[in-house]
Amino acid sequence: MVNDKDKYRDRIVVEHNDLIRSTAKMHVLPLKIYELAISEVNMLAPEDTDGKIILSKKKIFEALGASDNERYHRLKEVILYMQNKTHVLLRIKKKRGYEFRSIVPIPTVVWNDYDDNIEFYFSREIIPYIAGMTKNFSRLNVKDIMEMKNRYGIIIYKRLVMEYNQYEHYKYRGNRTQKQIDEYKNPFISIQELREITDTTERYKRTYDFIRKVITPAVEDINKNSYLSVSFETKKEGRRVVGFKFAISAKNIAPNMVSQERIDRTKELREKGENELMGLAVTSPYTKLLMDKGLLLPADMINKDVMIGLAKNVYPKYDELKALKGITAVEEHLDYVGSKSAEAETEIHNIAKYLNKAITQYIPRVKIEMRMEK
């Protein structure tokens, strides 16, 4: 049986960096539901995003970790808390200083007692920070967030991923100095900023208590439940702690974090035809097209995971689009996707998954347009 959390393995949540740096006034369970809801927003078609998303009660119960006897009570409790007591405080840099915005991100939630769907309505003020972004945004792993136990862990994880994404993006591109690249991988974050984003400016005022209650538990949570490996050291001016220098690296997923069923299935797929799929992808005309559009790099051509993902999941959908509207439609779609990825400042970690999501969302719209034309 597949572990409940395993289903989040390929899900990402995309947020503007200003939102990641904001103060999240939420407990851990509302914070998880909030991140899960953001991950449902359609990132490639912001014009279709009216703020409404639908989550199943089953997904939310899994995130809450609630038993059968208490789950509906917990659901109502968390939703009411989200609406009455949670908000994000954005700190936005302007020419003359900082602008502060206090936003209730999900003011309306609708559900009933006869079906599985719950409707979440994001406020229009938050939409620019979670949809249609072309720069200054970061991609986060929903699976990591769902497995974390500590709200400080989630908040600091997001902040560190923002830095590490920059490191991954720039390390081979040549348009940053080695010092800048090292700073992305080993960022200094002031104690003032960490207090602000964790909403602890009035709590744990002794630095010793702040480290013991906030930083250390957060780092332990990140190391145990995410793909990052993190350590930290204090930085002082005189005798006063002014911040922390973090050392970040990506770790391999331990075997016991992956279900045995997934391991067996992956092994079987590899045994049956990895090399064949790799060959099909390398020789496909779509691969040349992606290279021409700047969506594939030479390094991707020798990355088995990327090329197999393209052959299995992406290229059959390009064939479907080609059958519907011709090769020109495929080229136009890739031009659009390429423009979005080129404007982004953080690296796309798996281009095959990114392209698969793009074409999967695009084909239904093409079919609707074709029906309307008839």
Secondary structure, DSSP 8 states (H G I E B T S, - for coil): ---GGGGGTT-EEEEEHHHHTSEEE--HHHHHHHHHHHTTS-SS-GGG--SEEEEEHHHHHHHHT--TTTHHHHHHHHHHHHHHH-EEEEEEEETTEEEEEEE-S--EEEE-SSSSEEEEE--TTTGGGTSS--SSEEEEEHHHHHH---HHHHHHHHHHHHHHHHHHHHTTTSSS-HHHHHHHHS-EEEHHHHHHHTT-TTS--SHHHHIIIIIHHHHHHHHHHSSEEEEEEEEEETTEEEEEEEEEEE----GGGS-HHHHHHHHHHHHHHHHHHHHHHHH-HHHHHHHHTTSS-GGGGG-HHHHHHIIIIIHHHHHHHHHHH-HHHHHHHHHHHHHHHHH-SS--S-HHHHHHHHHHHHHHHHHHHHHHH-
